[in-house]
């Protein structure tokens, strides 16, 4: 098949590698891990481990108040042993859930808000080198306060932070906000207001 493409970038052109064998080596609630044997004409056989996300995309919510503030939650993250400022996010609890339903649930449980409007703003691949995980971000507006749920054992006393968009943008640029989905959400919202 020809290597020529008529697009600026073609993600579906012919693969340079061939999958020879795949074996699931770990199964968890959120993801499974596969050991994959591959081959390439130039280097021959090689092996990779791939994290395969269960139950669809990770869903992230970008809650924006009428005063152009963004709602974040504090999360304690065990792998990095540190606190992060993050947009509310999570996974389906049922494989048939629509992403917008998950967005509504996470906004209420984690941030303590309901929204009158949700609109999808971006979808991206988190770590394409070893994972199938995609995240979709929904912008939530028309916010009203409600009672929060439980964030889980890692962050049982988490705070909610309401931060002006310009300040959140600075925090994303200076490394205060380090969570990728939150950085992407903030930059998307900032661009919406400052680059038109």
Number of C-alpha atoms within 10 A of each C-alpha: 5 6 6 8 10 6 7 6 8 10 8 7 12 10 9 9 14 12 14 12 12 15 11 14 12 11 13 9 9 16 15 16 18 17 16 17 16 16 16 13 9 8 7 9 14 13 14 12 17 19 21 18 19 18 16 20 21 24 25 30 32 30 26 23 19 9 8 17 17 23 25 24 21 20 23 18 12 10 6 8 8 9 13 17 22 24 30 28 25 20 22 21 11 10 10 9 13 13 21 18 13 21 29 21 22 26 28 20 19 25 30 20 21 22 19 10 12 19 13 15 14 14 17 15 13 15 11 12 11 13 17 17 18 16 19 21 29 24 20 23 18 14 17 12 11 13 11 15 15 12 17 11 8 11 16 12 13 17 14 19 16 17 17 15 21 16 12 23 20 14 17 21 13 10 10 12 19 15 14 13 25 23 21 17 26 24 17 17 20 16 12 10 10 8 6 5
